[in-house]
Amino acid sequence: MALSGSKADASPMMDINTTPLIDVMLVLLIMFIITIPVATNAINFDLPQQGGTPPPVPMNAMKNRLVLTAQNTILWNGTPITEGDLVSLLEATKAYKEPPELQFQPEEFASYPAANRLMRIITVSKVPKFGFVGNEQYAGFRKN
């Protein structure tokens, strides 16, 4: 009777079945993806009123200055306005035969997100003549 005995030089089997491990990892990955909250971006925006009259804001036929103050107040030729008023004013400037130049001047400590919102409004309005004013104040570094 022939019995196979163990060989002295035989090494133990070190392989592991990775299929269940991969299955568990995929289930955990799917559970993780499902539980992640959905990223939402909410933007507070004052929309212009339907059929309303343009705001009583001074309009220059040659150039209009848009200033963003450090308190995030929007000034159109020195008059405070809202973002909705800005949209109406930019649409009103398109009625001119020769559209006036829009000069944007953010103050030194105006917030970047507010300036970015105004730039997006200006870009969407497709203003043909646009320029930055006051960039020379940022030409060098100052010691505080």
Protein Blocks (a to p, Z undefined) as FASTA:
>chain_A
ZZddddfklccdfbdcfklmmmmmmmmmmmmmmmpccdddddddddddehiacddddddf
kbccddddfkopaceehiacdfklmmmmmmmmmmpmbacdddddddfklcfklmmmmmmm
mmmnopabdcdehklmmmpccdZZ
